[in-house]
Amino acid sequence: MQGRPLEGIRVVDYSHFLAGPYVGRCLAALGAEVIKVERPGSGDPGRQHATVLDGQQSGYFLQLNMGKRGVSVNMKDARGKEFMRRLCDSADVFVENYRPGALDKLGLGYAELSARNPRLVYCSISAYGHTGPDAHRAGFGLIAEAKSGIMQMVGTPGEPPPLLRISLGDMYTGIHAVAAINAALLGREKSGRGQHIDMALYDTLVSMHEYAVQCYTLRGVLPEQTGHDMPTSTLYGVFRAADGDLVIAAQVDDAWKRFAALIETHGGPAGFGSDMRFYDSVGRNTHRQAILSVVQPWVAARPVAQVLELMDGIDVPCAKVQRIDEVLDDPQIQARGMVVEQHHPRYGTLRLPNLPFRFSDCDTTIRDVAPDLGQHNTEVAQSLGFSAAEIDAMQCEGVLYAK
């Protein structure tokens, strides 16, 4: 087995909540030494975000910060500032997700850190980015979802759009940041210099539009809420069966023909499978309601398992709409190792989502749990050249905080 790709790379994770910590978790899985820096006292607000176990760590924090080393530094003390300067001088990557300009006041902005460490790859994540008229504004993933046009397209026509219930903007921006950081590290091998990566949640979500922008710029059509199916890709949507919901994707011509023939031979109307109006995508979209008037009651009369069995038999993509407990028990998820088990000294066995990285010659599964607040203060300080006496003094006086 090879070593993990980023072994030997040191990352300073000066971020909080979601997008930045997710970047750090990904880089740790790829082999980097990721040092999570938190404020004294409360630490990352994500520690108290959801499913708090003992007043110290939440499931949210445990998931996003596994595999990292943790330090907690008082930046108001000169010794704390010196600690951070040395740490950033030793780093290959710095990740932050504060409002633009906030870290300049602490001496941790790109200009100051790169002047001391020209090889530093500095990644900023914010709602709107570091340029443009909205750069100064605060924001979260929810704001970017609303602004990007994505939220307006989901849900039932005539009703307010629903919350997506996953942090699409943060996670998608985070994995783009991981890609950009790796590209910058590769570029550094040629140029000898790092650079500033400016990631915005709003930018990332706008970049996700795979058809909506073209609909408007090429045809002048504004995408609208469509409810449970896709009017431009008939038949492609969510259907209610007798005992649950499932999705069917029979929008491709060949799949549609197999699907329509099956409907006809299993209780559907005569001639449904040979109706030439439905034999190409234009015809199916034009006659979408006629198709739905047959398919919806046909599915509703059968249990999910039966419909899935019939769809699998003719190779039409389909799936049950699963609950989280069903996802965790899914043999495919188990076979792919997408739930990682970790042993925590206080909480016992933790089961958390794994990352989807799969390499033929190395294992990127993180077994080390997220750090306690300031857990690795001493180790990191020693690596930066602080003496035992200096470290003891900083710990006694709260410059290096642990809980």
N, C-alpha and C positions, 0 to 999 in steps of 0.2 A: 504493500500500500504506500502511496505517496503521502507526503505531508500535506496538510490543508493549504490551499493556494495563498492565503494571506499571512502565513506564519512569519514572524519577524516584523510585522507592521504594528506600530503602536497607535491607538486611536484614543483621543480624548473626547469623551461623550459628555458635553456640557449642555444637555438638553433635558426636557421634561415632558410629561404626559405621553404622547404617542408617536408622532412622526419621527422625531429625532431618536428616541429610544429604540424604535423599530429598526432604524438604520444601524445603530450600534449592535443590536442583537444579530442582525444579518452578518455584519462584519465579523463578529465573534464566532459565528458558526463557520465562517470561511477561514478561520484560523488567526485572526488578528487578536492582539492583546488590547482589550477595550477597557478603559478606566472611566468609570462612571463618577462624575463630580457632582456633589449635591451640597445644598446649603446646610449649615448647622441647624439643629433643632428639628424642623419638620421634614427636611429633605425634599425630594421630588414630590410635587402634589399628587402624582400618580399613585403614591403609596396609600393614599386615602380615597382612591377614586371609586372602586367597586369591589364587592366581596372581600371586605377587610377582615382578616383572620384574627388578629390579636391586638389591634390598634397600631401595629407597626408596618405590616406589609399587606397589600391586597393581591388578589389573584391577577389583577391587571398589571401590577408592578412585577410580580414573579414571572409572568409570561414575557414581558417586554425587556427584562433586564437579566435574564439568565445568561450565564457564561461570562459575566463582566466582573471586574474588580471594582470595589467601591471605596471612594474617599469622600470626606466631608471637610470643607475648608472655609475658614472665616476670611473672606476677602477684604474685610475692613481693617484687618491687622496687616502690618507691613510684611510680617513673616509669611502670612497666607498669600499675599501677592507674590512674594518671592517663590513660594512653593509652586504657584500656578505658572509663573514665568519659566521656571526650570522644567515643569511638566510639559508645557507647550513647546519649549525648545527641543525636548526629546521626542516629540510626537511626529508621526508621518501624516496624521489626519486629525482634524478638529471638526466636530459636528455640533451645531447649535441650532435652536429653533425659537429664538426670541425675536421680538419686533425689531426691524432694522434700526441700528444705531444704539440699541440698549447696551450691547457689550463693549462699544467704544468707550463708554463711561467707566468701565472696569479695567480698561487696558487690555481687553481681550478681543478687540476688533481685528479684522483681517489685516489692515494696513500695519498695525503695530506688531502683530505676531509674525507676519511674513517678513517684516524688516529684520527681525531677529532670527527667523528660521525660513529662509527662502524656499526650502524644499517642501514646506507645509502645504498640504491639500486641505483647504478650509471650505467646509460645506455649510451653507446657511439654508434653513427652511423657514418660510414664513407664509402668511396668508396670500400676500399680493406680490412678493418679491421686493428687491431693493431699489427698483426704479419704477417710474410711472406715478400718476397722480394719487393712487391709493396706497403707495408703499408704506405710508406712516400708519395706516389703519390696522387695528387688531382684527383677528378673525380666527375661526376654527373650521374644521372640515364641513360642518353644517352650512356655514356661510358660503364656502366655495361651491358646495352642491347646489345651493339656491342660485348663486350668481352664474354658474356655468351653463345653465339651461338643462342640466340632467334632471333635476328634480321636477321641472315643469312637464317632463315627458312621461313620468311614471304615475301610476294610480288610475282611478276610475274617472272618466270624463264627468265634469261638473262638480267634483269634490276636490278639496285641498289635497295636494300631493302628500303621500306618507313619508315618514322618516325612513331612510334606507336600513337603519338598524345595524349597519356595519360602517366602519370609518373608512369609507372608500377613498376620500381625498387624502387622508393622512397616510394610509398604507400604500396607495398607488404612488404618491409623491415619494414616500420613503424608499420604495424599491427602485424608482428612477434615480434617486440620490445614490443608492448603492451602485447602480450601473455607472453613474457619472464619476463617482469616487474611484472606482476601479479603472475607468478610462483615464482619469487624471493621473493616477499612480503609474499607469503604463506610459503615458506621455512624459512623465517626469524622468523616466529612464532615458529618454531621448534628449530632453531639453535641460535636465538638471534642476528644474524649477517646478514648484507646485503652482496652484492657482486657486482663485475663489470660484466656487460653484454656488449659484444663486437659484434655489428651487422655490417655486411658489405653488401652493395648493390650487389656486385658481387656474394658473397656467396648465397644470397637469390634468385637471378635469376637463378643460376645454380641449386638450389634445386627445382625449378619449373618444370624442365624437367620431364614430366611424361612418356615419351616414347623414346625421342631422344637418351638419354644415353644408354638405354638398346638396342636400335637398333644397336648402334655401338659396345658396349662391348659384346653383346651376338651373333650378326650376322655379325658384320663388315660392316654394312650399314650406310652411312652418310645421314642423312635427308637433303633434298634439298627444294628449293622454289617450291611451288605447285600451286601458283595462287589462284584460287577461290574455289577449292575443296580439299578433303583429299584423296589421292590415296590409303592410307591404310585403309580407312573407307568409301567405296562406299555404299551408296550415302550420302554425308555429305558435304554441301558447300553452296556457294552463287550463286543465279541464277537471271538473269535479266528478269523481266516480261515486259508487254507492257507499264506500267507506273511507274516502279520503281524496286527496288531490294528486294529480300527476301532470307531467308535461309531455307533449308529443311534438316532434320536429319532423314533419312530413312535407316540408316546403320545396324540396328538390323534386324535379319531375318524375324520376324513376321511383323514388320513395313514395310519392303521392299515388302513383298508379298501383303500386302494391298495396298501399293502405286503403285506397278506395275500393279495390277489388275485394279485400278482406272484409270491409264493412258490408258490402253487398252480400257476400256469402255467409255472413254471420248476423242476419236479421235486418240489414239495411234495405233501403228501397231498391227495387229492380232497376237496372240501368245506371246506378250510381257509379259503378266502377268503370263504365265505358262512356260516360258523359264527356263529349269532346270539349265542352265549355271549360272543363277543369284541367285540360291536358297541358297547359302552359301556365307560367306564373301570372301573366297578365289576366288570363281568363279566371284563374282562381281568385285573384285579388278583386276582380270586377264582381264576381259572384260569391264573395266571401260569406255573406249572410245565408245564402242558400246552402253552402257547405256546412256552416256552423249549425244550422237548423237540423241537420242530419247527425253530425258528429257529436254534438253536446248531449242529446238524449241517449245516443248509442253508448257513450262512455258512462253516463249517469246510471244506466241500468245494470252495470257490471261492477264487481269489486276491483280494486286497484290491481291485485295480483293477477287476475284473469286478463285484464287489458295489457299489462306488461308482458305476460306470457305470449299473447297473440302478437304484440308488436315485435318482440324478440324473434318470434318465429318467421317473420317476414323482413327482418333486419331494418326496422324503422326505429331511429333513436327515440328513447323514451326514458322516463325516470319517475319514481315516486317523489313527491314533495316531502322530504324527510324532516323530522324533528331532530334536535341536537343529540338526544340519546340514541336515536337510530343511526345518526352519522357516526358516533363513536363506536357503535357495534357493527358498523358496515365492514364485511370481510375485505373489501377493496382498500378501505382506509387502514385497516389493520395490516394488510399485506404490504402496503406502501410505507408503513412506519410513520404515519401522519399524526399519531398521538405519542408524545414522548413522556416517559416516566422518569421522574427524578426523586431521589431520596432527600428530604429536607430534615435537618436535625430537630426542628420543632413541630413541623406539620405532617411528618411522615411521608407517604408516597404522594407525589403530585402528578397529575395527568394533565398535560397542557398541549395545545396544538404545536406540531413540529413545523419547520420551514420546508418548502417544497424543493429544496436543492437536492439533486441526485447526481453524484459523480461516480464514474466507474471505478476510480482508484483511491478514493478517500471517503471517510465518514464525517459528515458535517453535523451530526446530531449532538446537541449540547447536553451534557450530563450535569454540569455545575449549576447550582441554583443561583438565583439573584442574590446579590450581597446585602447584608445588613448595612445600615447607615454607618459609613466610616469604617467598615470591617477591615479594609486593607490599607489603612492610613500608614501604618509602620512600614509595611513591605514597599509601598510605592515611594515613601519618603527616603528609605534606604537606597532605592534604585536611583534617586535623584542626587545622592551624595550628601544628604543631611547626616550629621553625626548622631550617635545615640543620645547624647546630652541635649542636642537641639530638638530631637524628636520628643523626648520626654518632656521638655519644657513646653513645646507646642501643644502636646496632649494635655498636660496639667492646666494650661491656661486657656484651653478651648479653641486654639487656632486650628488644631486638627480635632474634629468632633467625632465621637462614636456613641452609638446607642444600641 
